[in-house]
Amino acid sequence: MVLLLGWLFLPIYVASGVMTMPEYLQRRFGGRRTQIFIAVLSLFIYVFTKISVDMYAGALFIQLALQWNIYWAVLMLLSITAFYTVAGDFCSSGHLKVEKTSADAFRCSICACVTVGCSPGGLAAVIYTDAVQTAIMLAGSLTLMGFSFAEVGGWDALMDGYPKAVPSIRVPNSTCGIPRDDSFHIFRDPVTSDLPWPGVMIGMSIPSMWYWCSDQVIVQRSLSAKTLTHAKGGSLLAAYLKMLPFFIIMLPGMISRILYTDDVACADPDQCDQICGNPVGCSDTAYARLVMELLPAGLRGLMMAVMIAALMSSLTSIFNSASTIFTMDLWKTFRSRPSEWELMIVGRLFVLVLVVVSVLWIPIVQASQGGQLFIYIQSISTYLQPPVSIIFLAGCFWKRANEKGAFWGLVVGMLVGCIRMLLDFIYPAPLCYEDDDRPAVLKYVHYLYFSTLLSFITLVVVVVVSLATEEPKPEQISRLTWFTRFDPVEPSCISSVVTPGRMHGLEATGGERDSNRTASQQRSDSSVSAIHSQSRLTSALYWLCGMERRNEASDHPVTHPAPVEAISSLEEKPRPRLVVNVNLLICLSVTAFLVGYWA
């Protein structure tokens, strides 16, 4: 799916000149309701499937390593994440005039303990941090994979030992704790299996399309590339790296079940509660237990750093994107001309709210889907993400789709998806020793099949409503679909595609320059008076976070850094384009081989 982003979706986003995905929908369909709908929905998805899941996974590892209460572990994870997220964002921020001194570094460190968040300007710090952590994660994961295979006895021992990894304490006359016969197959029975192959191919692909091709967290990084070819190269690298988790995460997790069967595969509720504090199962602890039990002390510390780094990397990315969506797509709806200082404060406070809500959601994550975190993520994704994927597909590749079709498709799709999600929480899946007395829609309609059905319903509504109403205006199509991405830019539309980053480099002329100077002077005067009137506590907090408005602003106006250029052209040099296209074919061939081998 990430390859679809680089070759199909990204050229459209680049041609449109947008900054966020809700902004693309607003320009493609017009109006504000679809944009606001998608923005709010994206934030809910972040809470349900990203922030709370990452917090729980990280806290689970810390709990296993340090024997802490899970909520103390969450607090520790958030504190460490906030420390370098806020500090890195402050040091990379161009919003305010900042004197880069050692005192500022000290202030950043203290501020991290006071505020959790990431302003819209912190993407550069997040990207550099992710790049470093990727190398660390790969080194640590490959090391653990080697230790795992050495301990279990090699590949043949894994293939022979996994079907026999049955816990000693089980619920009698049940399937609890018994590995599935199709554990090493991707294409499983379409009716009786836990992951039916038609659902995997279609029902899982559609939510994945939202994640890889229209989620702000992913697309934001691609749009920050220097050229379209660079962005395609990033998609290729991500695709190659996506092949590794099977070998460095899944297989070691299966080895963990062989080595620590009674702990990882516990099937008795009382025993599971005693082992990991979760009576529905302890399979989520497989990888962490492998780290704690198998590696020597030095490497154990390295892997702990690797896993915490991976989770913090994900959290900082989500914080940054959530803050951007809220400030640029929602806050500006109510505040037409907010200052950058205001956007920074609002973004950080909003992320703090997201964190609190996500922490409160953790018990639901812990108890859902028989204690299997992967199944929880996939099920929630299939209830919320297919309508969004269909809207983006229609907007990008069907010129006749209009605002009314997109909006009502979203409304109907989300209504159906939310009903299924609520039923899932009201009637949770039975444990292996319980009878399944759920409603038929839950008992007989697998969540992956439901994803396919939900996508079809949304698509029908979009098509029918769009054909029954007026056609989109020309400005809602030009440079906003695959077939119109090369349309010439209208002079009247140039100002609408200038990003805020580039706007810093534009200069006003004539009367505009004079009015801007007057307004700037008024803001400076009001800022100075605000400093004198605010409380000492507030002033201290602003000082710690590097957000104080300086008295010298009237004498020394803020100098913005040089704007960071986003991709602005679809042109590609022939040789680099040939290199990425050849690699595309190689990557697809390797993927087809792996899928076919394990099918």
KOLMAR-929076 format. One record per residue (C-alpha): x, y, z; residue in one letter. Coordinates in steps of 0.2 Angstrom, whole numbers, padded with zeros to 4 digits, always signed. Each point is the difference from the previous one (the first is absolute). Example, Ala and Ser with C-alpha at 12.3 -4.5 7.8 and 13.67 -1.06 7.14 Angstrom:
<kelums>
+0062-0022+0039A/+0006+0017-0003S/
</kelums>
This chain:
<kelums>
+0000+0000+0000M/+0014+0012+0003V/+0005-0002-0018L/-0017+0006-0005L/+0004+0016+0010L/+0016+0004-0010G/-0007-0004-0017W/-0018+0003+0000L/-0006+0012+0014F/+0015+0011+0004L/+0001+0007-0018P/-0018+0006+0003I/+0004+0007+0017Y/+0015+0009-0007V/-0009+0008-0014A/-0014+0006+0011S/+0013+0009+0012G/-0009-0005+0016V/+0007-0002+0017M/-0012-0012+0009T/-0011-0014-0006M/-0016+0009+0006P/+0005+0015-0010E/+0001-0010-0016Y/-0018-0006+0003L/-0005+0018+0003Q/+0008+0006-0017R/-0006-0015-0009R/-0018+0000+0005F/-0002+0018+0006G/-0009+0005+0016G/+0006-0003+0018R/-0011-0014+0007R/+0010-0015-0009T/+0016+0008+0005Q/-0006+0002+0019I/-0007-0018-0001F/+0016-0008-0005I/+0010+0010+0012A/-0010-0005+0015V/-0001-0018-0006L/+0019+0000-0002S/+0003+0006+0018L/-0012-0014+0006F/+0009-0013-0010I/+0016+0006+0008Y/-0007-0002+0017V/-0007-0018-0003F/+0013-0008-0011T/+0016+0010+0002K/+0004+0010+0016I/-0009-0012+0013S/+0007-0015-0009V/+0018+0007+0000D/-0002+0005+0018M/-0006-0017+0005Y/+0013-0010-0010A/+0014+0011+0008G/-0007-0001+0017A/-0001-0019-0001L/+0018-0001-0004F/+0005+0011+0014I/-0012-0009+0012Q/+0009-0017-0004L/+0017+0007+0001A/-0002+0011+0016L/-0015-0009+0008Q/-0009+0017+0001W/-0019+0003+0000N/-0005+0003-0018I/-0006+0018+0003Y/+0017+0005+0008W/+0008-0008-0016A/-0011+0011-0011V/+0005+0015+0010L/+0018-0004-0002M/-0002-0003-0019L/-0009+0017-0002L/+0013+0009+0010S/+0014-0007-0010I/-0009+0004-0016T/-0005+0017+0005A/+0018+0004+0005F/+0008-0001-0017Y/-0016+0004-0010T/-0003+0017+0008V/+0019+0003+0001A/+0003-0005-0018G/-0015+0010-0006D/+0006+0016+0010F/+0017-0001-0008C/-0006-0002-0017S/-0014+0013+0001S/-0001+0015-0011G/-0016+0007+0008H/+0008+0011+0013L/+0016+0010+0002K/+0012-0012+0010V/+0017+0003+0006E/+0009-0017-0002K/+0010-0002+0017T/+0003-0013+0012S/-0013+0008+0011A/-0013-0003-0013D/+0005-0019+0000A/-0002+0000+0018F/-0017+0008-0001R/-0005-0012-0014C/+0004-0015+0012S/-0011+0007+0014I/-0014+0005-0012C/-0001-0018-0006A/-0005-0005+0018C/-0014+0013+0000V/-0008-0001-0017T/-0003-0015-0012V/-0002+0005-0018G/+0008+0004-0017C/-0004+0016-0009S/-0003+0001-0019P/+0018+0005-0003G/+0008-0015+0008G/+0000-0012-0015L/+0019+0002-0004A/+0004-0005+0018A/-0011-0015-0002V/+0007-0006-0016I/+0018+0001+0005Y/-0004-0009+0016T/-0010-0014-0010D/+0015-0002-0011A/+0012-0003+0014V/-0012-0012+0009Q/-0003-0010-0015T/+0019-0005-0001A/+0000-0004+0018I/-0016-0011-0001M/+0006-0009-0015L/+0017-0004+0009A/-0009-0006+0016G/-0014-0010-0008S/+0013-0009-0012L/+0010-0004+0016T/-0015-0007+0009L/-0005-0010-0015M/+0017-0009+0000G/+0000-0004+0018F/-0018-0007-0002S/+0004-0012-0014F/+0016-0005+0009A/-0010-0004+0016E/-0014-0009-0008V/+0012-0011-0011G/-0003+0008-0018G/-0013+0000-0013W/-0005-0018+0001D/-0002+0001+0019A/-0012+0015-0002L/-0011-0010-0013M/+0000-0015+0011D/-0002+0008+0017G/-0013+0013-0003Y/-0015-0013-0003P/+0005-0008+0016K/+0001+0015+0011A/-0015-0004+0011V/-0001+0007+0018P/+0000-0012+0014S/-0015+0007+0008I/-0015+0002-0011R/-0019+0000+0002V/-0006-0018-0003P/-0010-0004-0016N/+0004+0016-0009S/+0012+0006-0013T/+0009+0012+0012C/+0018+0001-0002G/+0001-0011-0016I/+0009+0008-0015P/-0010+0001-0016R/+0004-0013-0014D/+0002+0014-0013D/+0011+0011+0011S/+0014+0001-0014F/-0012+0004-0014H/-0006+0017-0006I/-0015-0006-0010F/-0011-0009+0012R/-0017-0008-0001D/-0013+0013-0005P/-0013-0005+0012V/+0007-0008+0016T/+0017+0008+0002S/+0004+0015+0011D/+0007+0010-0016L/-0010-0006-0015P/+0010+0003-0016W/-0013+0010-0010P/-0001+0012+0015G/+0019+0002+0002V/+0001+0004-0019M/-0014+0012-0001I/-0007+0004+0018G/+0017+0004+0007M/+0007+0009-0015S/-0013+0013-0001I/+0004+0007+0018P/+0018-0002-0004S/-0003+0012-0015M/-0005+0013+0012W/+0015-0002+0012Y/+0013+0000-0014W/-0008+0011-0013C/-0010+0013+0009S/+0005+0001+0018D/+0008+0016+0006Q/+0014-0009+0009V/+0006-0009-0015I/-0004+0013-0014V/+0007+0014+0010Q/+0018-0007-0002R/-0002-0004-0018S/-0005+0018-0004L/+0015+0006+0009S/+0012-0008-0013A/+0010+0011-0012K/-0007-0008-0016T/-0013-0012-0005L/+0014-0013-0004T/+0007+0002+0018H/-0018-0003+0007A/-0001-0016-0011K/+0016-0006+0006G/-0006+0003+0018G/-0015-0011-0004S/+0011-0013-0007L/+0011-0001+0015L/-0015-0001+0011A/-0006-0015-0011A/+0016-0009+0002Y/+0001+0003+0019L/-0018-0006+0001K/+0006-0017-0006M/+0011-0002+0016L/-0013-0001+0014P/-0005-0017-0006F/+0018-0006+0004F/+0005+0011+0014I/-0017+0001+0010I/-0012-0014-0005M/+0012-0014+0000L/+0009+0005+0016P/-0018+0001+0008G/-0004-0017-0005M/+0017-0006+0007I/-0005+0008+0016S/-0015-0011+0001R/+0011-0015-0002I/+0012+0005+0013L/-0012+0007+0013Y/-0016-0009-0004T/-0008+0001+0017D/+0002+0018+0001D/-0003+0007-0017V/-0013-0013-0005A/-0009-0001+0017C/-0018-0006-0002A/-0007+0000+0018D/-0007+0017+0005P/+0007+0000+0017D/+0017-0005-0005Q/+0000+0013-0014C/-0005+0013+0013D/+0014-0005+0011Q/+0013+0001-0014I/-0004+0016-0009C/-0015+0007+0009G/-0012-0003-0014N/-0012-0015+0002P/-0004-0001-0019V/+0018-0005-0005G/+0018+0005+0000C/+0005-0002-0018S/+0004+0019-0001D/+0015-0003+0011T/+0008-0013-0012A/+0013+0012-0007Y/+0004+0009+0016A/+0002-0016+0009R/+0012-0006-0013L/+0011+0016+0003V/-0001-0002+0019M/+0004-0018+0001E/+0011-0004-0014L/+0012+0015-0003L/+0015+0003+0012P/+0000+0016+0011A/+0008+0012-0012G/-0010-0005-0016L/-0015-0001+0011R/+0002+0019+0004G/+0003+0003-0019L/-0016-0009-0005M/-0010+0009+0014M/+0007+0016-0008A/-0005-0006-0017V/-0018-0004+0004M/-0003+0016+0010I/+0008+0010-0014A/-0012-0008-0012A/-0015+0004+0010L/+0006+0018+0004M/+0003+0002-0019S/-0018-0005-0004S/-0007+0011+0014L/+0010+0016-0005T/-0006-0003-0018S/-0018-0001+0005I/+0001+0015+0012F/+0007+0010-0014N/-0013-0005-0013S/-0014+0002+0012A/+0005+0017+0006S/+0002+0005-0019T/-0018-0006-0004I/-0008+0008+0015F/+0009+0017-0002T/-0001+0001-0019M/-0017-0008-0004D/-0010+0003+0016L/+0007+0014+0010W/+0001+0012-0015K/-0018-0004-0004T/-0005+0010+0016F/+0015+0012+0000R/+0003+0007-0017S/+0017+0008+0003R/+0008-0008+0015P/+0018+0005+0004S/+0014-0013-0001E/+0002+0001+0019W/-0018-0004+0003E/+0001-0015-0012L/+0015-0007+0010M/-0009+0002+0016I/-0017-0008-0006V/+0009-0014-0009G/+0010-0005+0016R/-0016+0001+0011L/-0010-0010-0012F/+0013-0014-0001V/+0000+0000+0019L/-0019-0003-0001V/+0002-0014-0012L/+0013-0008+0011V/-0012+0000+0015V/-0014-0007-0010V/+0011-0014-0007S/+0006-0005+0018V/-0018-0002+0005L/-0003-0011-0015W/+0014-0012+0004I/-0010-0012+0011P/-0012-0002-0016I/+0016-0005-0010V/+0006-0012+0013Q/-0016-0010+0001A/-0005+0000-0018S/+0001-0014-0013Q/+0006-0013+0012G/+0015+0010+0005G/+0007+0000-0018Q/+0006+0018-0004L/+0002-0004-0018F/-0018-0006-0002I/-0006+0016+0010Y/+0009+0012-0012I/-0006-0009-0016Q/-0018-0001+0006S/-0002+0018+0005I/+0009+0005-0016S/-0013-0010-0010T/-0014+0009+0009Y/+0006+0018-0003L/+0012+0001-0014Q/-0008-0007-0016P/-0012+0015-0002P/+0015+0012+0000V/+0009-0011-0012S/-0014-0001-0012I/-0002+0019+0000I/+0018+0003-0004F/-0001-0013-0014L/-0015+0009-0007A/+0007+0017+0002G/+0017-0004-0008C/-0006-0012-0014F/-0018+0005-0005W/-0003+0018-0006K/-0019-0002+0002R/+0001-0002+0019A/-0007+0015+0008N/-0001+0007+0018E/-0018-0006+0003K/+0005-0018-0005G/+0016+0001+0011A/-0009+0007+0015F/-0015-0012+0000W/+0011-0015-0004G/+0011+0004+0015L/-0016+0003+0011V/-0008-0017-0005V/+0016-0009+0000G/+0005+0006+0018M/-0017-0003+0006L/+0000-0018-0005V/+0018-0002+0006G/-0003+0007+0017C/-0015-0011+0003I/+0011-0015-0003R/+0013+0007+0011M/-0012+0003+0014L/-0007-0018-0002L/+0017-0006+0001D/+0003+0008+0017F/-0017-0004+0007I/+0002-0019-0006Y/+0018-0004+0001P/+0007-0015-0008A/-0001-0015+0011P/+0015-0008+0007L/+0006-0018-0006C/-0010-0009+0013Y/-0016+0010-0001E/-0015-0002-0012D/-0003+0013-0013D/-0017+0008+0003D/+0003+0017-0009R/-0012+0007-0013P/+0001-0008-0017A/+0008+0016-0008V/+0015-0003+0012L/+0000-0019+0001K/-0001-0003-0019Y/+0007+0015-0008V/+0019+0001+0003H/+0007+0018+0002Y/+0010-0001-0015L/-0015-0005-0011Y/-0009+0014+0009F/+0013+0012-0006S/-0003-0006-0018T/-0019+0003+0002L/+0003+0017+0008L/+0011+0005-0014S/-0013-0005-0013F/-0014+0009+0009I/+0010+0016+0001T/+0004-0001-0018L/-0018-0003-0006V/-0005+0016+0010V/+0014+0010-0007V/-0004-0005-0018V/-0019+0002+0002V/+0000+0016+0008V/+0013+0008-0011S/-0009-0005-0016L/-0017+0006+0007A/+0007+0018+0004T/+0010+0013-0009E/+0017-0003-0008E/+0016+0007+0010P/+0006+0017-0005K/+0015+0001-0012P/+0011+0007+0015E/-0005-0015+0010Q/+0008-0012-0013I/+0015+0010-0008S/+0016-0007+0007R/-0010-0010+0013L/-0003-0017-0008T/+0012-0012-0009W/-0007+0005-0017F/+0002+0018+0003T/+0016+0001+0010R/+0010+0008-0015F/-0013+0014-0003D/+0008+0017-0001P/-0001+0010+0016V/-0012+0015-0001E/+0007+0017+0005P/-0014+0003+0011S/+0003-0017+0009C/+0019+0003+0004I/-0003+0009+0016S/-0011-0015+0006S/+0014-0012-0002V/+0013+0009+0009V/+0004-0009+0016T/+0003+0009+0016P/+0018-0004+0000G/+0002+0009-0017R/-0011+0014+0006M/+0014+0005+0012H/+0011+0004-0015G/-0013+0011-0009L/+0001+0019+0003E/-0015+0012+0000A/+0001+0014-0012T/-0007+0018+0000G/-0014+0003+0012G/+0000-0018+0006E/+0018+0002+0007R/-0005+0016+0009D/-0015-0008+0008S/+0009-0016+0004N/+0014+0011+0009R/-0014+0009+0009T/-0008-0016+0006A/+0016-0007+0005S/+0004+0015+0010Q/-0017-0002+0009Q/+0003-0018+0003R/+0017+0004+0008S/-0007+0013+0011D/-0014-0011+0006S/+0013-0014+0003S/+0010+0011+0011V/-0015+0005+0010S/-0005-0018+0001A/+0016-0004+0008I/-0002+0013+0013H/-0017-0005+0004S/+0001-0019+0001Q/+0004-0009+0016S/+0017-0006+0005R/-0005-0018-0001L/-0006+0002-0018T/+0016+0010-0004S/+0011-0014+0007A/-0010-0013-0010L/+0003+0009-0016Y/+0018+0003+0004W/+0003-0018+0004L/-0008-0005-0017C/+0009+0013-0010G/-0017+0008-0004M/+0002+0017+0008E/-0003+0015-0010R/+0015+0011+0001R/+0000+0018+0004N/+0013+0003-0013E/-0012-0006-0014A/-0004+0019-0004S/+0018+0004-0002D/+0006-0016-0008H/-0014-0008-0011P/-0001-0019-0001V/+0010-0006-0014T/-0007-0016-0007H/+0011-0014-0007P/+0001-0004-0018A/-0016-0009-0005P/+0001-0019-0002V/-0005-0003-0018E/-0012-0014-0002A/-0002-0010-0017I/-0006+0012-0012S/+0002-0009-0017S/-0005-0016-0008L/+0015+0000-0011E/+0013-0014+0003E/+0018-0002-0007K/+0000-0015-0012P/+0014-0010+0008R/-0006+0001+0018P/-0017-0004-0006R/+0006-0015-0009L/+0009-0006+0016V/-0015+0001+0011V/-0011-0008-0013N/+0012-0015-0002V/+0000-0002+0019N/-0019+0001+0000L/+0000-0016-0011L/+0013-0008+0011I/-0010+0004+0016C/-0017-0007-0008L/+0009-0016-0006S/+0007-0003+0018V/-0017+0003+0008T/-0009-0012-0012A/+0013-0013+0003F/-0002+0001+0019L/-0019+0000+0000V/+0000-0014-0012G/+0013-0010+0010Y/-0010+0002+0016W/-0018-0001-0008A/
</kelums>
